[in-house]
């Protein structure tokens, strides 16, 4: 390896440096010279406080790697914003090892030779692996690398948004030893974040009601929602309308109790992200004819409550009740 113009090149038969410096690099390929090289990149610092139990997992990964003389594979999988990249940064920074980011589907003998020349104790980071290595054949090229067919010991760190990796990588601890699935924050962590960051505690109960409707609550969602509430001193129901936050369901069966009479209808919108709750419903008039009725009310004028089973309800000042039950868009399986 040789340093030239703040880049590290893997020239054949050249070894000016024995070990990569403890920095973060992007792996690139010079098509003219047909050589791989590393370009240093900056990484943002970790937040002052990290919520959840990520430190325990980080400690386990690094402890296992330090006690082993083989490659170690780690997969962090889950929806965006759930903390995968944050945990990957924790592992990288606390390892005190150089980090090489791979953002192109490199493979083949030249790639394996490049990894070999990096030496021991290097982290290979593949963010959104399933997008970089889209084809199953591309993923298969990693099998021999993870099995350690080249000399050296490296930590292979993968993130994916879905558990969509080659079947020969699943249930194979010799290739990927640890899998951490991110499914959102637990209630204790949510409470800790609310205690630390929510300024107006009068909004706490309503915030929890709103969070109960979300399919999963990520750190990203909760931090930005609380920031919006704090910045504008507005209720969670109002704050969430302006944010890029979606609830799991947009199809609902609705039970409308209007002046003591029950009406059934369906909607296809997110009530929490709307300024107005608007419903149309059928009824039979005094002559036995089918008619359409309409109900609308400003969201701010409605009392809000979450019910067991994923349902939630609104109640207006005249004590009319609207209950939303998550439903499928169709009445049949597809």
C-alpha positions as CSV (number, residue, x, y, z in Angstrom):
1,X,0.0,0.0,0.0
2,X,1.2,3.5,-0.7
3,X,-0.2,7.0,0.2
4,X,-0.4,9.4,-2.7
5,X,-2.5,12.7,-2.8
6,X,-4.2,11.8,0.4
7,X,-5.4,8.5,-1.1
8,X,-4.2,5.0,-0.4
9,X,-3.4,2.8,-3.4
10,X,-2.9,-1.0,-3.5
11,X,-0.2,-1.0,-6.1
12,X,1.2,-4.4,-7.0
13,X,4.5,-5.2,-5.2
14,X,4.4,-2.0,-3.3
15,X,4.1,-1.9,0.5
16,X,5.1,1.5,1.9
17,X,2.7,1.2,4.9
18,X,1.9,-2.0,6.8
19,X,-1.4,-1.0,8.3
20,X,-4.2,1.3,7.5
21,X,-4.5,4.4,9.8
22,X,-7.5,4.5,12.1
23,X,-9.7,6.6,9.8
24,X,-12.8,6.1,7.6
25,X,-12.3,5.5,3.9
26,X,-14.4,5.0,0.8
27,X,-13.3,2.1,-1.4
28,X,-13.1,3.2,-5.1
29,X,-11.8,1.6,-8.3
30,X,-9.6,3.3,-10.9
31,X,-10.8,1.8,-14.2
32,X,-7.8,3.2,-16.2
33,X,-5.2,1.6,-13.9
34,X,-7.5,-1.3,-12.9
35,X,-6.5,-0.6,-9.2
36,X,-8.5,-0.2,-6.1
37,X,-7.8,2.8,-3.8
38,X,-9.1,4.4,-0.6
39,X,-10.2,7.9,-0.3
40,X,-10.6,9.4,3.3
41,X,-14.1,10.6,4.2
42,X,-15.5,12.4,7.2
43,X,-18.0,10.9,9.5
44,X,-20.4,12.9,11.8
45,X,-19.9,12.4,15.5
46,X,-22.1,10.3,17.7
47,X,-24.9,12.1,19.7
48,X,-24.1,12.9,23.3
49,X,-26.6,10.4,24.5
50,X,-27.6,7.1,22.9
51,X,-30.9,5.6,23.9
52,X,-31.7,1.9,24.1
53,X,-29.5,-1.1,24.7
54,X,-27.2,-0.7,21.8
55,X,-24.1,-0.5,24.0
56,X,-24.5,-4.0,25.2
57,X,-24.7,-5.4,21.7
58,X,-21.7,-3.2,20.6
59,X,-19.7,-4.6,23.5
60,X,-20.5,-8.2,22.6
61,X,-19.5,-7.7,18.9
62,X,-16.2,-6.2,19.8
63,X,-15.4,-8.6,22.5
64,X,-16.1,-11.6,20.2
65,X,-14.0,-10.1,17.5
66,X,-11.1,-9.4,19.8
67,X,-11.1,-13.0,21.1
68,X,-11.3,-14.6,17.7
69,X,-8.7,-15.1,15.0
70,X,-11.2,-15.2,12.2
71,X,-13.5,-12.9,10.3
72,X,-16.7,-11.9,12.0
73,X,-19.9,-11.0,10.2
74,X,-22.6,-8.7,11.7
75,X,-26.0,-7.9,10.1
76,X,-28.1,-5.0,11.3
77,X,-31.6,-5.1,9.7
78,X,-34.7,-3.1,10.0
79,X,-36.7,-0.1,8.7
80,X,-35.0,3.2,8.0
81,X,-34.5,5.5,11.0
82,X,-34.7,2.6,13.6
83,X,-31.0,3.0,14.6
84,X,-29.0,0.6,12.4
85,X,-26.6,3.2,11.1
86,X,-26.2,4.6,14.6
87,X,-25.2,1.2,16.0
88,X,-22.8,0.7,13.1
89,X,-21.1,4.0,13.9
90,X,-20.8,3.0,17.6
91,X,-19.2,-0.3,16.7
92,X,-16.8,1.4,14.2
93,X,-15.8,4.2,16.6
94,X,-15.4,2.1,19.7
95,X,-13.3,-0.5,17.8
96,X,-10.4,1.8,17.2
97,X,-10.0,0.2,13.8
98,X,-9.9,1.7,10.3
99,X,-13.3,1.6,8.5
100,X,-13.7,1.0,4.8
101,X,-17.1,1.7,3.3
102,X,-18.1,-0.3,0.2
103,X,-20.8,1.4,-1.8
104,X,-20.4,-0.5,-5.2
105,X,-20.9,-4.2,-5.9
106,X,-17.2,-5.1,-6.1
107,X,-16.3,-8.8,-6.4
108,X,-13.8,-11.1,-7.9
109,X,-10.1,-12.0,-7.3
110,X,-8.9,-8.4,-7.6
111,X,-11.4,-7.3,-4.9
112,X,-10.4,-10.2,-2.6
113,X,-6.7,-9.3,-3.2
114,X,-7.4,-5.7,-2.2
115,X,-9.1,-6.8,1.0
116,X,-6.1,-9.1,1.7
117,X,-3.7,-6.2,1.4
118,X,-5.6,-4.1,3.9
119,X,-4.2,-6.4,6.7
120,X,-5.8,-7.4,9.9
121,X,-8.3,-5.6,12.2
122,X,-10.2,-3.6,9.6
123,X,-14.0,-3.0,9.4
124,X,-15.6,-3.5,6.0
125,X,-18.9,-1.5,6.2
126,X,-21.7,-2.3,3.6
127,X,-24.6,0.1,4.3
128,X,-27.9,-0.9,2.7
129,X,-26.2,-4.1,1.4
130,X,-29.3,-5.3,-0.5
131,X,-29.3,-2.1,-2.6
132,X,-25.6,-2.2,-3.3
133,X,-25.5,-5.9,-4.1
134,X,-28.9,-6.2,-5.8
135,X,-28.4,-9.5,-7.6
136,X,-28.2,-12.8,-5.7
137,X,-25.1,-13.8,-7.7
138,X,-23.3,-10.7,-6.4
139,X,-24.1,-11.7,-2.9
140,X,-22.8,-15.2,-3.4
141,X,-19.3,-13.8,-4.1
142,X,-19.1,-12.9,-0.5
143,X,-19.4,-16.5,0.7
144,X,-15.7,-17.4,0.2
145,X,-14.6,-14.0,1.6
146,X,-16.6,-14.4,4.8
147,X,-15.3,-18.0,5.1
148,X,-11.8,-16.5,5.3
149,X,-10.2,-17.9,2.2
150,X,-7.7,-14.9,2.3
151,X,-5.3,-14.2,5.1
152,X,-6.2,-11.7,7.8
153,X,-9.1,-11.0,10.2
154,X,-11.8,-8.5,9.5
155,X,-15.1,-7.3,10.8
156,X,-17.8,-7.4,8.1
157,X,-20.6,-5.0,9.1
158,X,-23.8,-5.0,7.0
159,X,-27.0,-3.0,7.2
160,X,-30.2,-3.8,5.3
161,X,-33.7,-2.3,5.3
162,X,-35.2,-5.8,4.9
163,X,-33.9,-9.2,5.7
164,X,-33.2,-9.9,2.0
165,X,-29.9,-11.6,1.7
166,X,-28.7,-14.7,0.1
167,X,-30.1,-17.8,1.7
168,X,-26.6,-19.2,2.2
169,X,-25.9,-16.3,4.5
170,X,-28.9,-16.9,6.7
171,X,-28.5,-19.3,9.7
172,X,-24.7,-19.5,9.0
173,X,-22.9,-18.1,12.0
174,X,-19.6,-18.9,10.4
175,X,-20.4,-16.2,7.9
176,X,-22.7,-13.9,9.7
177,X,-22.5,-14.6,13.4
178,X,-24.7,-11.8,14.7
179,X,-28.1,-10.5,13.4
180,X,-29.8,-7.6,15.1
181,X,-33.3,-6.8,13.9
182,X,-34.6,-3.3,14.6
183,X,-38.3,-3.2,15.2
184,X,-38.7,0.2,16.9
185,X,-38.3,1.5,20.5
186,X,-39.5,-0.2,23.6
187,X,-41.8,1.6,26.0
188,X,-39.0,2.2,28.6
189,X,-36.8,3.9,26.0
190,X,-39.7,5.9,24.7
191,X,-40.4,7.1,28.3
192,X,-36.7,7.9,28.8
193,X,-36.6,10.1,25.7
194,X,-39.8,11.9,26.6
195,X,-38.5,12.5,30.1
196,X,-35.3,14.0,28.7
197,X,-36.5,16.0,25.8
198,X,-40.2,17.0,26.0
199,X,-40.4,20.5,27.5
200,X,-44.2,20.9,28.0
201,X,-45.1,17.8,30.0
202,X,-48.8,18.6,29.5
203,X,-48.4,17.0,26.1
204,X,-47.0,13.7,27.4
205,X,-50.2,11.7,27.5
206,X,-51.4,12.8,24.1
207,X,-47.9,12.1,22.7
208,X,-48.1,8.6,24.0
209,X,-51.5,8.1,22.4
210,X,-50.2,9.3,19.1
211,X,-47.2,6.9,19.3
212,X,-49.5,4.0,20.1
213,X,-51.0,4.3,16.7
214,X,-47.7,4.2,14.8
215,X,-46.7,0.7,13.7
216,X,-43.2,1.2,15.1
217,X,-41.6,4.2,16.8
218,X,-38.0,4.9,15.7
219,X,-35.6,7.2,17.3
220,X,-35.7,9.4,14.2
221,X,-39.5,9.7,14.4
222,X,-39.7,10.4,18.1
223,X,-36.8,12.9,18.2
224,X,-38.3,15.0,15.3
225,X,-41.8,14.8,16.7
226,X,-40.7,16.0,20.1
227,X,-38.6,18.7,18.5
228,X,-41.6,19.9,16.5
229,X,-43.8,20.0,19.7
230,X,-41.1,21.9,21.6
231,X,-40.4,24.4,18.8
232,X,-44.0,25.5,18.2
233,X,-45.5,24.6,21.6
234,X,-48.3,22.7,19.9
235,X,-50.1,19.4,20.6
236,X,-48.7,16.1,19.2
237,X,-51.8,15.7,17.0
238,X,-51.1,19.1,15.4
239,X,-47.3,18.6,15.1
240,X,-47.5,15.2,13.4
241,X,-49.7,16.6,10.6
242,X,-46.7,18.6,9.2
243,X,-44.1,15.9,9.5
244,X,-43.0,13.2,7.2
245,X,-44.4,10.5,9.5
246,X,-46.8,7.8,8.4
247,X,-48.9,5.4,10.4
248,X,-49.0,1.7,9.5
249,X,-52.6,1.9,8.3
250,X,-54.5,4.2,6.0
251,X,-57.6,2.1,5.5
252,X,-60.1,2.1,8.4
253,X,-63.5,0.7,9.2
254,X,-65.4,3.5,10.9
255,X,-68.2,3.3,13.5
256,X,-70.0,6.7,13.8
257,X,-72.3,7.1,16.8
258,X,-74.3,10.2,15.7
259,X,-76.9,11.3,18.2
260,X,-77.1,7.8,19.6
261,X,-77.5,6.1,16.1
262,X,-74.7,3.9,14.8
263,X,-73.5,4.3,11.2
264,X,-70.9,2.2,9.4
265,X,-68.5,3.5,6.8
266,X,-64.9,3.3,5.5
267,X,-62.1,5.8,4.9
268,X,-58.8,5.8,3.1
269,X,-56.8,8.5,4.8
270,X,-54.8,9.1,8.0
271,X,-57.1,11.1,10.4
272,X,-54.1,12.2,12.5
273,X,-52.5,13.9,9.4
274,X,-55.7,15.7,8.4
275,X,-57.1,19.1,9.6
276,X,-60.6,17.7,9.4
277,X,-62.3,14.4,10.1
278,X,-64.7,14.0,7.2
279,X,-67.1,11.0,6.9
280,X,-69.8,10.0,4.5
281,X,-72.3,7.4,5.5
282,X,-75.5,5.8,4.2
283,X,-78.9,5.8,6.0
284,X,-82.5,5.0,5.3
285,X,-84.9,8.0,5.5
286,X,-88.5,7.9,6.7
287,X,-89.8,6.8,3.3
288,X,-87.4,3.9,3.3
289,X,-85.1,5.4,0.7
290,X,-81.3,5.1,0.9
291,X,-79.6,8.5,1.5
292,X,-76.2,9.8,2.1
293,X,-75.2,11.7,5.2
294,X,-72.1,13.7,6.0
295,X,-70.1,14.4,9.1
296,X,-67.1,16.8,9.4
297,X,-65.3,18.3,12.4
298,X,-62.0,20.1,12.8
299,X,-59.5,17.7,14.4
300,X,-58.5,20.3,17.0
301,X,-62.1,20.2,18.3
302,X,-62.1,16.5,18.9
303,X,-61.1,14.6,22.1
304,X,-58.8,11.7,21.2
305,X,-58.2,8.3,22.8
306,X,-56.5,5.0,21.9
307,X,-58.4,1.8,22.4
308,X,-57.0,-1.7,22.8
309,X,-56.5,-3.7,19.6
310,X,-55.2,-0.8,17.5
311,X,-58.4,1.1,17.4
312,X,-58.7,4.8,18.3
313,X,-61.6,7.2,18.7
314,X,-62.6,10.8,18.6
315,X,-65.4,12.4,20.5
316,X,-66.9,15.8,19.7
317,X,-68.4,18.4,22.0
318,X,-71.9,17.0,21.4
319,X,-70.7,13.6,22.6
320,X,-70.8,12.0,19.1
321,X,-68.3,9.2,18.9
322,X,-66.1,8.1,15.9
323,X,-64.1,4.9,16.2
324,X,-61.5,4.0,13.6
325,X,-60.5,0.3,13.2
326,X,-57.5,-0.6,11.0
327,X,-58.7,-2.6,8.0
328,X,-57.5,-4.1,4.7
329,X,-58.1,-2.1,1.5
330,X,-60.0,-5.1,0.1
331,X,-62.5,-7.6,1.6
332,X,-60.5,-10.5,0.1
333,X,-57.0,-11.8,0.4
334,X,-54.5,-10.8,-2.3
